[in-house]
């Protein structure tokens, strides 16, 4: 595998929070089409692990490499290959749904059709409303739309099914399957792993 096509490599990874070591000696690799499903009780380190994988926090030990480069040393153009969606939706509450999507589309240099995406997400009728007036489920759907407004090969998803109804959960599961089928990769923290990635290719229990 060439460097530019290399996946995610975590080697002897240690993850801590607040000075407490939560994960020690974790090693795994993700290549094209692979998914890792991360499970464990609250406080076990699922979110902390994803933040380390995304390069948003340093590991307590070991290393994380993306495309053969330490993730925290990635150049901006290489970092675009990683999409992290955490508990927060990463959207501006005083912008409308459409304005938020248009902003992120421009930021990512995407040509994704927003109107089509709004219909798919069931948000067409609230596209002109400011985000602060939407339900938690509608805000979650709008946040997950960011996955379709970029071309990241690696998706890092923290409880992506939270606040979603049955249709929303099925849509997210479908998106993940399509992403993997297209050669993408994913690491997903979830309390509902049986609904995601066909069971996944790798299980990480914390």
Secondary structure, DSSP 4 states (H G I P E B T S, - for coil): --GGG--EEEEEEEEEETTEEEEEEEEEEE-TT-EEEEE--TTSSHHHHHHHHTTSS--SEEEEEETTEEGGG--HHHHTTEEEE-SS----TTSBHHHHHHHHHHHHT----HHHHHHHTT-GGGTTSBGGGS-HHHHHHHHHGGGGSS--SEEEEESTTTT--HHHHHHHHHHHHHHHHTT-EEEEE-S-GGGSGGG-SEEEE-
